[in-house]
Amino acid sequence: MARLGENRYGKAQIRLMKVDRTGDRHAVHDLNVSIALTGDMAATHLSGDNAAVLPTDTQKNTAYAFAREHGVGPVEEFASRLARHLVDTHDSVHGARVHVEEYPWVRVEPHPHSFALSGGEARTATVRYDGRGERVVSGVAGLVLLNTTGSEFQGFMRDRYTTLAEASDRILCTTVDATWRHAGPPADWDVSHAAARAALVEAFADTYSRSLQQTLFAMGDRLVTACDSVAEVRLSLPNRHHFLVDLSPFDLDNPGEVFHVDDRPF
């Protein structure tokens, strides 16, 4: 007989913008919120009885209402507030996972109400709450970093399919997706996130790289050293390759100046 295993359901990618109109200079919070719930949900799967199911539309409405009633603030706090409400006020819901991405808008100075979207980078937070304890993971997604020198890749394994030439000086470019788990809440979520992001960027910039793996570990090491509340770091750094273009057919040299950007495959 078939047996129902672990399951969850929810509302993904709730797009939400909150405009803070207090004072003469507005502020915006541009969020993408995803909610997943677990609990006493066997009946809806086995017999179609929905008595224990909180509609996903209600979950969406709750996110909008909480943005109005409580504001947004640091995304870790917003995610925690949502997760705790969904579990603590519904008997059939035993656990909630709330993931939030925040897209940065930069003020167009000196205008108090005009903004420009700042690249593809997002601040992230994921909160898991089960009525007893909470697990908070902060992060950054889509942070593109590049060093024009200070990177090499040599001495690697070769087999019959290897054609890659060794590089003693290369461009190192990557898109950083990083998450860091907190052992406990920091004194200030915004300050903690800024310090963690700065540690990642600084480690990338000042590490002489003999491999992307070496750079990845240096970035994680710098973050856990700089942020006391962080217990664990996870990093994904795809290599965005830049290959030197052969200009010799045009009687031109190319002393490390013109590159073909090959963004597939990572």
C-alpha positions in Angstrom: 0.0 0.0 0.0 1.1 3.6 -0.6 2.1 5.6 2.4 2.0 9.3 2.7 5.5 10.7 3.4 6.8 14.0 4.5 4.9 16.8 2.8 4.4 20.6 2.8 2.4 23.1 0.8 2.3 26.9 0.5 2.4 30.0 -1.5 5.6 30.8 -3.5 6.9 34.1 -4.8 4.5 36.6 -3.2 5.7 39.9 -4.7 5.4 42.7 -2.3 6.6 46.3 -2.1 6.3 48.3 1.1 6.7 52.1 0.8 7.7 53.8 4.1 6.2 57.3 3.8 7.3 58.5 7.3 9.3 61.7 7.1 10.2 63.7 4.0 12.3 60.9 2.4 10.5 57.7 1.4 12.1 54.2 1.7 11.1 51.1 -0.2 11.3 47.4 0.6 10.9 45.2 -2.5 10.3 41.6 -1.4 9.7 38.1 -2.9 8.2 35.9 -0.1 7.7 32.1 -0.2 5.8 30.2 2.5 5.7 26.4 3.1 3.7 24.8 5.9 3.8 21.3 7.4 1.5 19.7 10.0 -1.6 17.6 10.3 -2.3 17.5 6.6 -2.9 13.8 5.9 -6.7 14.1 5.4 -6.4 16.5 2.5 -4.0 14.1 0.6 -5.9 10.9 1.4 -9.5 11.9 1.3 -9.7 15.5 0.0 -10.9 16.8 3.4 -9.5 20.4 3.6 -10.6 21.3 7.1 -7.0 21.5 8.3 -5.7 23.4 5.2 -5.0 27.1 5.5 -5.5 28.4 1.9 -2.4 29.6 0.1 -4.4 32.7 -0.7 -4.7 33.4 3.0 -1.0 33.0 3.4 -0.5 35.6 0.6 -2.9 38.0 2.3 -1.2 37.5 5.6 2.1 38.6 4.1 0.5 41.8 2.7 -1.3 42.5 5.9 1.8 42.1 8.1 3.7 44.5 5.9 1.0 47.1 6.6 0.5 46.3 10.3 4.0 45.7 11.4 6.2 47.1 8.6 9.0 45.1 7.1 12.3 46.1 8.8 15.1 43.5 8.5 13.9 40.6 6.4 14.9 38.1 9.1 12.5 39.8 11.5 9.7 39.9 8.8 10.2 36.2 8.0 10.2 35.3 11.7 7.0 37.2 12.4 5.2 35.5 9.6 6.4 32.0 10.5 5.5 32.4 14.2 2.0 33.7 13.4 1.3 30.9 10.9 2.3 28.2 13.4 1.1 29.7 16.7 -2.4 30.7 15.5 -3.4 27.5 13.6 -3.6 24.2 15.4 -3.1 22.1 12.3 0.1 23.9 11.3 3.1 22.5 13.1 5.9 24.1 11.1 6.5 26.9 8.8 9.4 27.8 6.4 9.4 31.4 5.2 12.0 32.5 2.6 12.3 36.2 1.7 14.4 37.8 -1.0 14.8 41.6 -0.8 15.9 43.5 -4.0 17.9 46.7 -3.3 16.6 50.0 -4.6 19.2 52.9 -4.4 17.9 56.4 -3.9 18.5 58.8 -6.8 20.0 61.7 -4.9 19.0 64.4 -4.1 15.5 63.4 -4.9 13.6 62.1 -1.8 11.2 59.8 -3.6 13.1 58.5 -6.7 15.0 55.2 -6.8 17.0 53.0 -9.2 17.1 49.2 -8.9 20.6 48.1 -8.0 21.7 45.2 -10.2 20.6 41.6 -9.7 21.8 41.1 -6.1 19.3 40.2 -3.5 19.4 40.0 0.3 17.8 36.7 1.6 16.5 35.3 4.8 15.0 31.9 5.6 13.3 31.2 8.9 12.1 27.7 10.0 9.8 27.6 13.1 8.1 24.6 14.6 6.4 26.1 17.7 9.4 25.3 19.9 12.5 26.6 18.2 13.6 28.8 15.3 16.4 28.5 12.8 17.4 31.6 10.9 19.6 31.7 7.8 20.6 35.0 6.2 22.2 35.3 2.8 22.9 37.1 -0.4 22.1 35.9 -3.9 23.3 37.1 -7.3 26.3 39.0 -6.0 28.6 39.3 -9.1 32.3 39.8 -8.3 35.4 40.0 -10.6 39.1 40.3 -10.2 41.1 41.3 -13.3 44.3 39.6 -12.0 45.6 37.8 -8.9 44.2 34.5 -10.1 45.7 31.4 -11.7 44.8 27.8 -12.4 47.6 25.4 -12.8 48.8 21.9 -11.9 45.3 20.3 -12.4 44.6 16.7 -13.3 44.7 15.7 -16.9 43.2 12.9 -18.8 42.6 12.1 -22.5 39.8 14.6 -22.7 41.6 17.6 -21.2 42.4 20.5 -23.6 42.4 23.4 -21.1 45.7 25.3 -21.0 47.2 26.3 -17.7 46.7 29.9 -16.7 49.2 31.8 -14.7 47.2 35.1 -14.8 43.5 35.1 -15.5 40.2 37.0 -14.8 38.3 35.5 -11.9 34.6 36.2 -12.1 31.7 34.5 -10.2 28.1 35.0 -9.0 28.0 34.5 -5.3 25.1 32.8 -3.7 25.8 32.6 0.1 23.8 31.7 3.2 24.9 31.8 6.8 23.2 30.2 9.7 23.0 32.0 13.0 23.7 30.3 16.3 21.7 33.1 17.9 20.2 36.4 16.9 22.7 39.3 16.5 22.2 42.6 18.2 21.2 44.2 14.9 20.2 42.2 11.8 21.1 45.0 9.3 24.5 45.5 10.9 25.2 41.8 10.9 24.2 41.4 7.2 26.4 44.3 6.2 29.3 42.9 8.0 28.8 39.4 6.5 28.5 40.8 3.0 31.6 43.0 3.5 33.6 40.0 4.7 32.7 38.0 1.5 33.6 40.9 -0.8 36.9 41.7 1.0 38.0 38.1 1.1 37.3 37.7 -2.6 39.2 40.9 -3.4 42.4 40.4 -1.4 42.9 36.6 -1.7 45.4 35.5 -4.3 43.5 32.7 -6.0 45.1 29.5 -7.1 41.7 27.9 -7.5 38.1 29.1 -7.1 37.7 26.5 -4.3 40.5 28.2 -2.4 38.8 31.6 -2.8 35.4 30.1 -1.7 36.9 28.8 1.5 38.7 32.0 2.2 35.4 33.9 1.9 33.6 31.5 4.3 36.5 31.7 6.7 36.5 35.5 6.7 32.7 35.6 7.3 32.6 33.3 10.3 35.6 35.1 11.8 34.0 38.5 11.4 30.5 37.6 12.6 30.2 36.1 16.0 26.6 35.0 15.6 27.3 32.9 12.5 27.7 29.1 13.0 27.8 27.9 9.4 28.3 29.3 5.9 27.3 27.7 2.6 28.6 29.1 -0.7 28.0 28.5 -4.4 30.5 30.2 -6.7 30.0 29.2 -10.4 33.0 30.2 -12.6 32.0 32.8 -15.1 34.8 32.2 -17.7 36.6 35.0 -19.5 38.8 33.7 -22.4 41.5 35.7 -24.1 40.6 36.4 -27.7 43.1 35.5 -30.3 43.7 38.7 -32.4 46.7 37.4 -34.3 44.6 36.9 -37.6 44.3 40.7 -37.5 48.0 41.3 -36.8 47.1 42.5 -33.3 48.6 41.5 -30.0 46.4 40.9 -27.0 48.3 41.5 -23.7 45.4 40.4 -21.5 43.0 43.2 -22.6 40.3 41.7 -24.8 38.2 38.7 -23.6 35.3 36.6 -24.8 32.8 36.2 -21.9 31.5 32.7 -21.9 28.7 32.4 -19.3 27.8 28.8 -20.1 28.5 26.2 -18.9 29.3 27.0 -15.3 
